[in-house]
Amino acid sequence: MSKNFSLIGSAGYIVPRHLKAIKDTGNNLLASLDKHDCVGILDSYFPDSDFFTEFERFDRHIDKLKRQGIQMDYVSICTPNYLHDSHIRFALRHGADTICEKPIVLNPWNVDALEEIERETGRKVNTILQLRHHPAILELKRKVEQAPKDKIFDVDLTYITSRGRWYFISWKGDIQKSGGVATNIGVHFFDMLAWIFGNVKENIVHISKPNKAAGYLELDRARVRWFLSVDYNDLSDEIKSKGQRTYRSISIEGEELEFSGGFTDLHTVSYQEVLKGKGYGLADARSSIQTVHHIRNAEPLGLTGEYHPYCKNLKL
């Protein structure tokens, strides 16, 4: 039986993947909300769904549907990071489960509060952790599980995704709203690493700037040097010469993990798992939220200890 969805944040970059997932899983989008009205993408998926630019009218509409006997089963949340907590609460109190983009919240205590509301309402908070469904990541997890139990892996994570000047004018450039660069572009990597290599034992920050961050994580079964940036200047000349503005690399024991493809349908897979009752929830997201919260608030040590090789090239 098809489920009824609504969507909050329907003008965002990631929204087409959610719309595709809702449609591909055979469900209905009854209504969506965004303060921006550039939402023509709805025509490609759910042209008959209702759309609102004011939260108050959206809230009233959802309540009206409920009084007509039309239950909202799921609310998909694609809003700026700092609004996730509030919009999840809205969904739970309307009797719906949620499917929320990462980071699910910005602070560990927000996870605690939402778990309490889950218990009060009997509803479920699901989040998108799509790397856990990526075939290459699943294969890496199998290899680590099959390796000797005392094996500690050396891992280098490098992710540079160039952003223009608009980035720092938008909410993404405001650390109070996005959580900073490590949260905004790195939280799913930190989730994936802990999912594969175990709990965080040590979390050191070497560099913390508005446009880049770097540090060292010691996990149960890995030593991780990481570097995250939205600065085009951090790209190598080789990458720039190809006209590329993004570089993604995970090296394990000096061997490159190839996972550049295979992302197209991961949101659909995530939705399929949620609908089967196997979605990733608050407990699954807690570790990565704790990790990025610590990174955001830690005092950077500078270039000392086990720092990422890219740090040598920076003008600090």
One Martini backbone bead per residue (centre of mass of N, CA, C, O) as a GRO file, in nm:
protein
  316
    1MET     BB    1   0.096   0.036   0.023
    2SER     BB    2   0.076   0.353  -0.008
    3LYS     BB    3   0.231   0.652   0.093
    4ASN     BB    4   0.227   0.957   0.275
    5PHE     BB    5   0.380   1.263   0.178
    6SER     BB    6   0.600   1.516   0.290
    7LEU     BB    7   0.790   1.833   0.221
    8ILE     BB    8   1.078   2.001   0.359
    9GLY     BB    9   1.254   2.170   0.124
   10SER     BB   10   1.179   2.194  -0.216
   11ALA     BB   11   1.451   2.387  -0.324
   12GLY     BB   12   1.678   2.196  -0.304
   13TYR     BB   13   1.947   2.017  -0.418
   14ILE     BB   14   1.847   1.717  -0.300
   15VAL     BB   15   1.542   1.678  -0.380
   16PRO     BB   16   1.533   1.496  -0.639
   17ARG     BB   17   1.609   1.234  -0.479
   18HIS     BB   18   1.348   1.230  -0.309
   19LEU     BB   19   1.137   1.234  -0.531
   20LYS     BB   20   1.235   0.976  -0.668
   21ALA     BB   21   1.201   0.791  -0.421
   22ILE     BB   22   0.898   0.827  -0.381
   23LYS     BB   23   0.818   0.731  -0.666
   24ASP     BB   24   0.982   0.456  -0.690
   25THR     BB   25   0.811   0.348  -0.421
   26GLY     BB   26   0.495   0.425  -0.470
   27ASN     BB   27   0.432   0.721  -0.370
   28ASN     BB   28   0.298   1.017  -0.205
   29LEU     BB   29   0.279   1.372  -0.266
   30LEU     BB   30   0.084   1.609  -0.101
   31ALA     BB   31   0.314   1.810   0.027
   32SER     BB   32   0.495   2.132   0.031
   33LEU     BB   33   0.788   2.330   0.156
   34ASP     BB   34   0.893   2.676   0.076
   35LYS     BB   35   1.012   3.003   0.067
   36HIS     BB   36   1.077   2.912  -0.209
   37ASP     BB   37   0.942   2.904  -0.564
   38CYS     BB   38   1.173   2.710  -0.704
   39VAL     BB   39   0.968   2.417  -0.791
   40GLY     BB   40   0.954   2.276  -1.085
   41ILE     BB   41   1.040   1.979  -1.016
   42LEU     BB   42   0.752   1.877  -0.943
   43ASP     BB   43   0.651   1.820  -1.237
   44SER     BB   44   0.829   1.546  -1.266
   45TYR     BB   45   0.652   1.400  -1.016
   46PHE     BB   46   0.423   1.613  -0.845
   47PRO     BB   47   0.199   1.826  -0.980
   48ASP     BB   48  -0.055   1.777  -0.757
   49SER     BB   49   0.082   1.895  -0.533
   50ASP     BB   50   0.105   2.080  -0.264
   51PHE     BB   51   0.206   2.433  -0.207
   52PHE     BB   52   0.426   2.616   0.025
   53THR     BB   53   0.567   2.933   0.179
   54GLU     BB   54   0.411   2.887   0.457
   55PHE     BB   55   0.409   2.730   0.751
   56GLU     BB   56   0.120   2.788   0.858
   57ARG     BB   57  -0.029   2.670   0.607
   58PHE     BB   58   0.096   2.394   0.615
   59ASP     BB   59   0.002   2.313   0.896
   60ARG     BB   60  -0.301   2.346   0.838
   61HIS     BB   61  -0.314   2.136   0.609
   62ILE     BB   62  -0.226   1.888   0.769
   63ASP     BB   63  -0.459   1.911   0.973
   64LYS     BB   64  -0.689   1.887   0.768
   65LEU     BB   65  -0.620   1.607   0.662
   66LYS     BB   66  -0.653   1.462   0.931
   67ARG     BB   67  -0.964   1.544   0.963
   68GLN     BB   68  -1.018   1.375   0.680
   69GLY     BB   69  -0.835   1.098   0.717
   70ILE     BB   70  -0.538   1.198   0.626
   71GLN     BB   71  -0.241   1.049   0.663
   72MET     BB   72   0.084   1.128   0.754
   73ASP     BB   73   0.356   0.916   0.730
   74TYR     BB   74   0.573   1.120   0.593
   75VAL     BB   75   0.862   1.337   0.647
   76SER     BB   76   1.062   1.521   0.444
   77ILE     BB   77   1.401   1.660   0.508
   78CYS     BB   78   1.568   1.962   0.329
   79THR     BB   79   1.687   2.156   0.521
   80PRO     BB   80   1.865   2.334   0.699
   81ASN     BB   81   2.040   2.209   0.955
   82TYR     BB   82   1.914   2.396   1.195
   83LEU     BB   83   1.602   2.284   1.120
   84HIS     BB   84   1.568   1.981   1.171
   85ASP     BB   85   1.471   1.961   1.462
   86SER     BB   86   1.201   2.117   1.426
   87HIS     BB   87   1.086   1.940   1.186
   88ILE     BB   88   1.079   1.676   1.336
   89ARG     BB   89   0.887   1.760   1.558
   90PHE     BB   90   0.652   1.824   1.376
   91ALA     BB   91   0.613   1.539   1.261
   92LEU     BB   92   0.572   1.377   1.523
   93ARG     BB   93   0.320   1.556   1.623
   94HIS     BB   94   0.165   1.451   1.344
   95GLY     BB   95   0.225   1.127   1.320
   96ALA     BB   96   0.512   1.112   1.181
   97ASP     BB   97   0.761   1.013   1.006
   98THR     BB   98   1.113   1.043   0.920
   99ILE     BB   99   1.327   1.189   0.649
  100CYS     BB  100   1.657   1.296   0.702
  101GLU     BB  101   1.898   1.481   0.643
  102LYS     BB  102   2.219   1.549   0.660
  103PRO     BB  103   2.245   1.639   0.948
  104ILE     BB  104   2.012   1.567   1.171
  105VAL     BB  105   2.196   1.732   1.370
  106LEU     BB  106   2.430   1.938   1.561
  107ASN     BB  107   2.370   1.803   1.851
  108PRO     BB  108   2.368   1.563   2.092
  109TRP     BB  109   2.117   1.678   2.261
  110ASN     BB  110   1.917   1.653   2.024
  111VAL     BB  111   1.904   1.348   2.026
  112ASP     BB  112   1.786   1.311   2.307
  113ALA     BB  113   1.521   1.470   2.261
  114LEU     BB  114   1.416   1.300   2.019
  115GLU     BB  115   1.397   1.032   2.169
  116GLU     BB  116   1.175   1.131   2.360
  117ILE     BB  117   0.963   1.194   2.135
  118GLU     BB  118   0.947   0.915   2.023
  119ARG     BB  119   0.828   0.789   2.281
  120GLU     BB  120   0.575   0.974   2.299
  121THR     BB  121   0.469   0.910   1.983
  122GLY     BB  122   0.579   0.640   1.826
  123ARG     BB  123   0.791   0.745   1.637
  124LYS     BB  124   1.027   0.780   1.352
  125VAL     BB  125   1.371   0.854   1.301
  126ASN     BB  126   1.515   0.917   0.988
  127THR     BB  127   1.817   0.880   0.794
  128ILE     BB  128   2.070   0.977   0.563
  129LEU     BB  129   2.317   0.703   0.489
  130GLN     BB  130   2.428   0.629   0.186
  131LEU     BB  131   2.716   0.496   0.217
  132ARG     BB  132   2.599   0.225   0.346
  133HIS     BB  133   2.494   0.146   0.030
  134HIS     BB  134   2.760   0.132  -0.102
  135PRO     BB  135   2.928  -0.111  -0.262
  136ALA     BB  136   3.226  -0.028  -0.185
  137ILE     BB  137   3.168   0.002   0.122
  138LEU     BB  138   3.062  -0.283   0.173
  139GLU     BB  139   3.326  -0.424   0.086
  140LEU     BB  140   3.509  -0.293   0.295
  141LYS     BB  141   3.362  -0.401   0.543
  142ARG     BB  142   3.418  -0.698   0.481
  143LYS     BB  143   3.729  -0.683   0.486
  144VAL     BB  144   3.757  -0.586   0.779
  145GLU     BB  145   3.602  -0.827   0.911
  146GLN     BB  146   3.819  -1.046   0.780
  147ALA     BB  147   4.032  -0.937   0.930
  148PRO     BB  148   4.234  -0.917   1.166
  149LYS     BB  149   4.142  -0.801   1.480
  150ASP     BB  150   4.440  -0.643   1.520
  151LYS     BB  151   4.393  -0.466   1.281
  152ILE     BB  152   4.534  -0.151   1.177
  153PHE     BB  153   4.430   0.112   0.984
  154ASP     BB  154   4.540   0.326   0.722
  155VAL     BB  155   4.384   0.652   0.672
  156ASP     BB  156   4.289   0.869   0.392
  157LEU     BB  157   4.099   1.174   0.384
  158THR     BB  158   3.978   1.344   0.081
  159TYR     BB  159   3.783   1.660   0.048
  160ILE     BB  160   3.715   1.861  -0.246
  161THR     BB  161   3.456   2.124  -0.277
  162SER     BB  162   3.398   2.372  -0.463
  163ARG     BB  163   3.319   2.715  -0.370
  164GLY     BB  164   3.175   2.999  -0.392
  165ARG     BB  165   3.083   3.303  -0.263
  166TRP     BB  166   2.790   3.219  -0.189
  167TYR     BB  167   2.844   3.021   0.047
  168PHE     BB  168   2.913   3.263   0.267
  169ILE     BB  169   2.618   3.391   0.240
  170SER     BB  170   2.497   3.153   0.316
  171TRP     BB  171   2.414   2.923   0.558
  172LYS     BB  172   2.680   2.752   0.509
  173GLY     BB  173   2.872   2.999   0.625
  174ASP     BB  174   2.720   2.940   0.901
  175ILE     BB  175   2.803   2.774   1.183
  176GLN     BB  176   2.517   2.792   1.330
  177LYS     BB  177   2.370   2.645   1.071
  178SER     BB  178   2.587   2.413   0.959
  179GLY     BB  179   2.865   2.353   1.148
  180GLY     BB  180   3.049   2.363   0.923
  181VAL     BB  181   3.254   2.198   0.708
  182ALA     BB  182   3.269   1.921   0.858
  183THR     BB  183   2.959   1.891   0.866
  184ASN     BB  184   2.852   1.961   0.576
  185ILE     BB  185   3.083   1.758   0.412
  186GLY     BB  186   3.167   1.517   0.652
  187VAL     BB  187   2.957   1.344   0.816
  188HIS     BB  188   2.932   1.088   0.624
  189PHE     BB  189   3.229   1.001   0.657
  190PHE     BB  190   3.234   0.962   0.964
  191ASP     BB  191   3.016   0.751   0.966
  192MET     BB  192   3.152   0.541   0.782
  193LEU     BB  193   3.411   0.496   0.949
  194ALA     BB  194   3.269   0.399   1.213
  195TRP     BB  195   3.109   0.165   1.082
  196ILE     BB  196   3.378   0.010   1.001
  197PHE     BB  197   3.613   0.088   1.250
  198GLY     BB  198   3.465   0.224   1.485
  199ASN     BB  199   3.526   0.384   1.755
  200VAL     BB  200   3.607   0.678   1.906
  201LYS     BB  201   3.922   0.760   2.077
  202GLU     BB  202   4.035   1.002   1.890
  203ASN     BB  203   4.014   1.381   1.851
  204ILE     BB  204   4.192   1.578   1.620
  205VAL     BB  205   4.274   1.923   1.553
  206HIS     BB  206   4.463   2.118   1.321
  207ILE     BB  207   4.235   2.253   1.131
  208SER     BB  208   4.019   2.566   1.149
  209LYS     BB  209   3.814   2.687   0.896
  210PRO     BB  210   3.568   2.811   0.699
  211ASN     BB  211   3.707   2.634   0.428
  212LYS     BB  212   3.862   2.434   0.638
  213ALA     BB  213   3.971   2.098   0.752
  214ALA     BB  214   4.178   1.914   0.999
  215GLY     BB  215   4.274   1.568   1.108
  216TYR     BB  216   4.249   1.312   1.377
  217LEU     BB  217   4.154   0.965   1.391
  218GLU     BB  218   4.084   0.722   1.643
  219LEU     BB  219   4.001   0.397   1.602
  220ASP     BB  220   3.967   0.076   1.669
  221ARG     BB  221   4.072   0.013   1.333
  222ALA     BB  222   4.192   0.321   1.295
  223ARG     BB  223   4.395   0.566   1.119
  224VAL     BB  224   4.289   0.909   1.061
  225ARG     BB  225   4.344   1.128   0.795
  226TRP     BB  226   4.194   1.456   0.746
  227PHE     BB  227   4.047   1.647   0.457
  228LEU     BB  228   3.855   1.956   0.426
  229SER     BB  229   3.711   2.142   0.137
  230VAL     BB  230   3.601   2.467  -0.045
  231ASP     BB  231   3.886   2.524  -0.185
  232TYR     BB  232   4.019   2.556  -0.494
  233ASN     BB  233   4.330   2.591  -0.406
  234ASP     BB  234   4.352   2.280  -0.299
  235LEU     BB  235   4.389   2.191  -0.567
  236SER     BB  236   4.545   2.042  -0.801
  237ASP     BB  237   4.676   2.096  -1.106
  238GLU     BB  238   4.566   1.839  -1.233
  239ILE     BB  239   4.268   1.887  -1.170
  240LYS     BB  240   4.240   2.169  -1.297
  241SER     BB  241   4.329   2.083  -1.594
  242LYS     BB  242   4.042   1.912  -1.614
  243GLY     BB  243   3.807   2.105  -1.489
  244GLN     BB  244   3.794   2.042  -1.193
  245ARG     BB  245   3.620   2.092  -0.849
  246THR     BB  246   3.665   1.787  -0.751
  247TYR     BB  247   3.794   1.583  -0.467
  248ARG     BB  248   3.801   1.224  -0.399
  249SER     BB  249   3.955   1.042  -0.115
  250ILE     BB  250   4.030   0.693  -0.019
  251SER     BB  251   4.294   0.560   0.179
  252ILE     BB  252   4.401   0.211   0.226
  253GLU     BB  253   4.703   0.122   0.268
  254GLY     BB  254   4.757   0.291  -0.015
  255GLU     BB  255   4.467   0.221  -0.123
  256GLU     BB  256   4.233   0.297  -0.347
  257LEU     BB  257   3.899   0.398  -0.320
  258GLU     BB  258   3.641   0.327  -0.545
  259PHE     BB  259   3.345   0.577  -0.530
  260SER     BB  260   3.238   0.782  -0.760
  261GLY     BB  261   3.020   0.593  -0.812
  262GLY     BB  262   2.682   0.489  -0.727
  263PHE     BB  263   2.476   0.745  -0.628
  264THR     BB  264   2.198   0.774  -0.773
  265ASP     BB  265   2.016   0.539  -0.583
  266LEU     BB  266   2.060   0.572  -0.265
  267HIS     BB  267   1.793   0.705  -0.178
  268THR     BB  268   1.608   0.479  -0.268
  269VAL     BB  269   1.731   0.266  -0.086
  270SER     BB  270   1.674   0.415   0.176
  271TYR     BB  271   1.364   0.414   0.145
  272GLN     BB  272   1.325   0.109   0.129
  273GLU     BB  273   1.430   0.057   0.418
  274VAL     BB  274   1.231   0.231   0.570
  275LEU     BB  275   0.969   0.082   0.464
  276LYS     BB  276   1.089  -0.193   0.614
  277GLY     BB  277   1.212  -0.090   0.900
  278LYS     BB  278   1.553  -0.026   0.821
  279GLY     BB  279   1.631   0.241   0.916
  280TYR     BB  280   1.824   0.506   1.003
  281GLY     BB  281   1.883   0.651   1.316
  282LEU     BB  282   1.977   0.811   1.596
  283ALA     BB  283   2.182   0.598   1.694
  284ASP     BB  284   2.345   0.596   1.425
  285ALA     BB  285   2.412   0.920   1.427
  286ARG     BB  286   2.560   0.996   1.694
  287SER     BB  287   2.866   0.967   1.638
  288SER     BB  288   2.891   1.190   1.413
  289ILE     BB  289   2.781   1.422   1.588
  290GLN     BB  290   3.004   1.409   1.801
  291THR     BB  291   3.243   1.453   1.612
  292VAL     BB  292   3.163   1.736   1.485
  293HIS     BB  293   3.128   1.884   1.750
  294HIS     BB  294   3.420   1.861   1.840
  295ILE     BB  295   3.552   1.996   1.594
  296ARG     BB  296   3.403   2.274   1.627
  297ASN     BB  297   3.526   2.308   1.948
  298ALA     BB  298   3.813   2.276   1.895
  299GLU     BB  299   4.153   2.320   1.937
  300PRO     BB  300   4.388   2.388   1.729
  301LEU     BB  301   4.729   2.251   1.687
  302GLY     BB  302   4.839   2.220   1.422
  303LEU     BB  303   5.153   2.104   1.292
  304THR     BB  304   5.102   1.811   1.468
  305GLY     BB  305   5.165   1.505   1.423
  306GLU     BB  306   4.896   1.335   1.256
  307TYR     BB  307   4.889   1.483   0.962
  308HIS     BB  308   4.785   1.583   0.671
  309PRO     BB  309   4.961   1.629   0.380
  310TYR     BB  310   4.805   1.890   0.277
  311CYS     BB  311   4.900   2.087   0.508
  312LYS     BB  312   5.185   2.165   0.389
  313ASN     BB  313   5.048   2.363   0.151
  314LEU     BB  314   4.958   2.566   0.353
  315LYS     BB  315   4.861   2.904   0.435
  316LEU     BB  316   4.856   2.997   0.785
   0.00000   0.00000   0.00000
